[in-house]
Amino acid sequence: MTIPSPQSPQNPAPQNPAPQNPAPQSSGSQWSGSQSAGPWSAGPRAPRSGGSGGGLARGLQRVTASALGPYQSAVVRIGFAATYLFFLLRELPHRHELYGPDSPWHWDLARQLTEGNRAFSVLMWTDSTVWFEAVYALTLLSAAALMLGWRTRTMSVLFMVGVLSVQNRSIFMGDGGDNVVHLMAIYLVLTRCAQVWSLDARRAARNARRAAEGLPPLRDIVGPVLWAPLGYVLVTATAMGGLGGTPWLPALLWILWLSAVVWWAVDRYLPRSEFRTLLDVLANLAHNATLAVIMAEVCLIYATAGWYKIQGSRWQDGTALYYPLNLDYFTPWPALSDILGASGLMVMVLTYGTVIVQVAFPFTLFNRRVKNVLLVVMICEHAGIALLLGLPFFSMAMIAADAVFLPTAFLVWLGTRATLGRRRLLSRLPGRSRTPGKPGAPTRADGRSADGPARDGHGGTEEPRLQAGGGGHTLVG
């Protein structure tokens, strides 16, 4: 419910990162040469100084001067928004039976449950079918907008409200992946996950170019238009007691909404003040702390799952995988399940391998190479669960959570490949020029035009990542 602030003129996003700085300063469309192994390797580095005091100062500089892990947080945003978007689209024909007026878990039963456990759901405000359709459609649209990174701060709050409302309406629907989406929807509100790979990042880049030319930033009209009616809804819901029985959610929503006013006013009237810098520091601290919580949450999920499996007799004798492969509910491809289940050696290897990987992963985070190997194994494991057991959305949610540990260099390379692929695809369309520069200019395999380099010098359109309160959403704006 906060308003994206324009790029501050005194701190524009870098347009051409210096070759000696390996930290990524642009979106995935530009290869920065970073060889970092995870989210904590991104961001500016303070000058080295001796002693423990110097190390502490460097650490404080990193966590306050920048929002770390811009690519990792962007992948988490895209992954969870896409997961819930596809889930809502798949259940669109069955929405009334799952969460609507035709659900076996009737509205009166849901109302009694939410009053007992003090859960939040805007679907409990009324049992009107029109209201249910509006909430379902708004949740679907907010998931799509969050995936694209459009007005990410506002859409992240609407996405959180939609996820909590739909899931708390019928808590007996879904699987373990819903719990992960539930938690991550709350965490994303506090992160600056639109620094790269988002429409907000493109808008911030345009404002940065205008600032470099001495022009004022483009006036934001959409932000206040979104902020005003959402504030009216928040006031009404608070007055009518419709925000659930727990105090943390109303407090969070009010902080997010009021911070929009502060951020907008400071950005407009005091863009070069120390208070503006303080807002950036608080925003970076909120982002970095939340990113650490997400990483700890993923480790906790795997650690608890692995240690609970160790206590089961079927996991100890290596036959646990055999039983779900022979249940009709978990066999979308019976022939494939029969082939895998017929091999006792394969069942034993996969059973023991699952336990070993889940138990070992939290202990490998400080060894980059081992961590990356286990990360690939776990992603393949979830892909196998989606294929063999018919749990695609659970697997998508867990893969999106695992993405917080992906190396920055790999994500930058992946973004570069995606940009080049998109450019080549668009160049084949009739009436489109080969390059953004001269119409009809041929394109080489490395993304450069035949008569000159690409705009960013690396084969991709330059899109600086947001700095100093750009389009990422955060606690203070």
N, C-alpha and C positions, 0 to 999 in steps of 0.2 A: 504494500500500500504506500510505497514511497516513490518519490519522483526522481527519475534519473537526472543527475546534474551534468551540465555541459563541462567540457574539458576546460580546466582553468588556464588562462592565457600564459601565466608565468611558468607553467610546468607542462608543456605540450608533450604528447606521446612522441617518442623518437621516430623520426622518419627513415633514417639510414643508420642502423646500429654500427658502431665502430667495430672494425675487424678484431681488435684485441679483446673485446668483451664477449665471452662465449654465452652469456645469459641471454635467453630468447627475449626479444623486445617486440616481436610482432606476432601476428596470428599464424595459424598453421599453414598459411599460404607462402610463408617464407622460411627457408632453411637457415637456422641461425648457427649451426655448427655446435650446438650444445651437446656435451657428452655426459650430462647429469643423469643420475640413476633414479630420481624420484622427485616428488613435489618440493622437498626441502632444499633442493639444489637450485631452484629458480629464484631470481631476484638479485638486486645489486649487492655487491660485497663491500664491506667496509675495509679501509686500509688495515693491514696487519700490524699488530703491536704486541710486544712481548708480555709475558705474565698472564696469570689467571684473570686479572682485571681487564686486560685487553680482550681476552676471549669472551668475557661476559659482555663487554661493550659491543663487540661485533655481533654477538647473538641478539642483543636488544636492538641493534641497528637493523638487522635482517627482519625481525618479526614486526617492527614498527614502521619501517620505511617502505615496505611493499607487501602486497598480497601474494604469498608464495603459492606455488603449484597452479599457475593459471590454466595450463593445459589439462592437468588432472581434474581440477574442479569443473572445467568445461565438459570433459568427457562424462563425469558423473551426472552433471545437469542433463546433458543430451540423452544419456543412457536411461535414467529413471523417468524422464519426461516421455521418451519414446516407449518405454515399457508400459506405462500406464495409459498412454494414448492408444496403443495397439490393443490393450486389454479392453478399454472402453469401446473401441470400435468392434472388436470381436463379439462382445456381449451386448451390442446394440439391439439385436432382435429379442434378446432375453432380459433386458434391463428391468422390465416390470416384475418378472418372476424373481429376480435376484435381489433387487434393492427397492423396487417400487411398490405400488399399491396391491399387486397380485402376489407378493412374496408370502411364502408359508410363515415366515417370521413376521407376523402382522405388525402394523404401525403401533398399535397399543402395547404389544409385547416389547417392541423396540423402545418405546417411550419409558416403560417401567425399568428396562435394563439400563438405559442411559441415566435415568434419575438415580438408580442404585449405585452405579460405578462412576457417576459424575463425568461421563464422556461427552464430547462435543460433536454435534451434527446439526447442520442447518436444516436437514430434512426432517428434524423433529419439531420445527417451528409450526408446521401444518401438514396435514395428510392430503393436501390437494395434489391431484395428478399434474396440473399445470406447473405447480411449484417444483415437483420432482423433475419434470422434463427440463425446466429452466436450469436447475442445479446440475443435472447430468450434462446438459449442453455446455454450461459454463465451465465445468471441470474438464470436459474434452477440449474446448477451445484454449483454456489456460495451459493445458499440457502441450498442445501444439505450439503456442506462442513461446512457452518456456524452452521447448526444444530448439526453436529457431533463435532464441535470445532476443525477442522483441519485448521491450519494456520489462526487462527481466525482474526487476525489483517488485513491481506490482504483480506480475504474473506468478512469481514464486509464492507470494502470499495467497493469491487466489488458488493456486495449485495445492498448497498445503490445506487450505480450507476445504477444497473439493475432495481431496484424498481422505481427510479425517471424516468428513460428512458421509461419504459413500461407504467407507469401510465400517464406521460405527453404526450405520443403519442396519447392517446385517453382518454381524461379526463372525457368524459361522460359515460364511462363504469365503472361498479362497484357500491359500496355503501359506507356507512359511515365507514365500516371497512377498506377500502382502505386508508382513511385519517389517521387512527391510524397507519397502517403499514407504510405509508409514513413518518410520524413523527418518529416512533420508529426506522426505518432504519437509520435515521440520528443520533439519540441519541446513538444507539449501537456502532457507530464508536468511540465514546469518552469514552466508559466504558471498564473495564477489566472483561468481561463477560465469560472468559474461565478459571477462577481460579479452578473450579470444573466441573465434568461431561463433560470432553472434552478430545480429543486426545492430545491437547497441554498440558493439566495437566499431562497426563501420560508421555509425553516426558520430562517435567520439573522434574517429580519424578525420572526418570532414571538419569537425570543429577545431581539431589540432592544426589542420592545414590553414584554416581561416585565421587562427591565432598567429601562425607563423607569418602570415601576410599582413598582420596588423588589423584584421577585421574582427568585429565582435562575433561571438558564437550565435548560431541560429537560435531564434527564440523558440522555447519549448511550449507548445500549446497542448499537446496530447497529455503530458504529465499532469497539469492541474485539472484537466477535464476528467482524467481517471481518479485523481485524488479526491475531488470534491464529493461526488456521489458515494464513493466508498466510505468517506468519513461520515456521511449521513447514515449509511447503513450501520456503521460501527456504533454510532451514538444511539441509534434506535435499539440495536441488539443488546447493548449494555443496559439501557434503561429497562428493557423488558426481560432481562435475565436469560438471554438466549445464547450465551457464550459458554455454557457448561458450568460444572461445579468446581472445577479446578482453577485456582487463581493465576497460574502461570500463563495460560493462553490469553485471557483478556489483557494482562499486563504486557505480553509480547506484542499483541496487535496494536495496543495503544502506543507503545514505544515506537513501533515501526511507522505508524501513521503520523505521530507528532514529529518524528525525526525528519519526515519529508518537508515539513514547514521550515524547520531549522536549516536543513541543507539547502533548500531552494532560496531562502532569504540570504544566507551567507554567500552562496554562489552568485547571487545577483548584486548584492550591495557591498559585500566584504570579500571579494574573490582573492585578494592578496594578503589577507590578515592572518595572524597567528591562530585565530580560532578556526579558520579554514584548514590549516595544517593539523590542528588538534583533531578535527573531525576525521581527517584521513588516517591519523594514527589509531584512533579508536576503531575505525572501520577495518584497518589491516589487522589489528589485534583480534577483533571478532572473527574475521575470516580465518586467520591462522589457527586460532584456538579451535574453531569448529572443524577445520580440516584435520587437526590432530585427533579430535573426538571421532571423526569418521574412520580414520585409520585404526584407532583403538577398537571401535565397534566391529570392524571387519575381522580383526585379530580375535576378538572375543567370540564372535560367531564360529569361527573355525576351531578355536581351542575347545570350546564347550562341546561342539559337535564331535570332535575327534575323541575327547576323553570320555564322553558318554558312550560312544561306539566301542571303546576298549572294554567297557564293563559288560557288553552284551555277549552271550555265548555264541551266537551265530556269527558275530564279527570275529570272535576269537578262533573259531574253527574254519573261517574262510568261506562260509557258505551264505552269507547274508544277501549277496546280490542275486542269488538264485531265485529267491522267493518273489520279489517284485517282478522279475522277468516272466513269472508264470501266473501273474494275476491279470485278469482281463482288463481291469481298470487302468493298469499301468502298461499296457501293451498296444500302442497305436499301430505298431508294425509287428504282428505276431511272428511272421517268418523270420525277421531279423532277430527278435528276442529268442526264438527257438534255437537259432544257429549259435548265438552267444551262450545261451544257457546250457547247451549240450556239451560245451567244453569245460570240464572241471578245472583244468589248469587256468583258463582265462578267467573264470569266476573267482578263483582263489587270488590270482594276481590283482584283479581289479578291486576285490574286497580289501585285501591288505594294503594295496596302494592308496586307496581312499583314506584309510585311517592314518597311514604314515604321513601323507601329504598334509592333512588337516592338522595333525598334532605338531608337525615340524614347522609349518609355515611361520607362525609368530616368532620362532627362534632364528629365522634366517633373514630377518629384515636388515641386519647390519652387515650382511654379506651380499653385495649387489648381484653377483653372478648366480649364486644359489637361489636367491630370492626370485630372480627373473625366470629361472628354470621352473621352479615350483609354481610360479604365477601362470606360465604357459600350460603346465599340467592341469592346474585347477580350472582354467578357462576351457580346456579341452574336456575336462570332466563334466562341467556344466553343460557344454554343448552336447555331450553324450546323454546326459539326463534329459535334456529337451527332446532329443531324437528317440531314445529308447523308452523312456518312461512317460512321455507326453506331457511334460511340465515346461512349456516354453517360456512362460512369463516368470516363473521362479528362476529359471536359468538366466534370463535376460537381466533380472534384478541383481543376481549375484555377480554376473560378469560386469555390470555397471559399477557395483561396489568394489570389485577387484581392480577396476581401472584406476583407482586412486593411487595404486602402487606402480603403475606403468612408468617406464623411463621417459623423461622429457624428450630426449633425442628421438626416440621412436615415435612419439606423438607428433613432434614437429615434422619428421619425415613423412608420416602418414598424412598429415595435413597438406604437405607439399604435393604428394602424389594425387590426392583428391582434387586439389586445385588444378593441376595440370590435366587430369582426366576431364574435369568439367570444361576447361578451356578448349580442349581438343574436340569435345562433343559439341560445344556451341559453335565452334568454327566450321563444323560440317553442316550446320543448318543453313538453308537458303536465305540469302540476304544478310548474313552476318559476316563481319570482317574477320580476318584471320587473327588479328591481334588488336588489343585495345587502342593501339596507336593509329597506324595508317591502314585504311581499308585495302583489303586484298593482299596485304603483306604476308608472305609465307612464314610458317613457324617451324623452327628447328626442334629436334627431339628433346633438347634441354629446356624448352619453354621460351627461348629468346627468339626475337624476330631476326630475319636475315640481315636487316640493315641496322641493327642496334640491339642493346640489351633490353631486357624487360624492365618495367618500372622500378622494381625493387632490387634489380641486379641479381636475383636468385631464381628467376623463372616463375615468379608469382606476383599477383597484384598486392601491393603493399597495404597492410592493414594493421597498424600499430595496436598493441594491446593497451587496454585502458590503464591509466595511472591517475593518481590523485583524484579519486572519486568518480571515475567514469561510469560506464553503464553497468557494472556489476552491482548486485544488490547486497546490502549489508545492514547491520543493526542500526547504524546511524545515518543511513541514506545511501 
